Amino acid sequence: MGDFSNKTKGIYFIKVTTKNGAHTEKLIIQ
């Protein structure tokens, strides 16, 4: 946790900061 993007077994966990300062975590499976 805390890393901007982590790659684990084809799973990308990206933490995005929105304009209002909220943090949104996106889970991308490729």
Secondary structure, DSSP 8 states (H G I E B T S, - for coil): ---SEEEETTEEEEEEE-TTS-EEEEEEE-
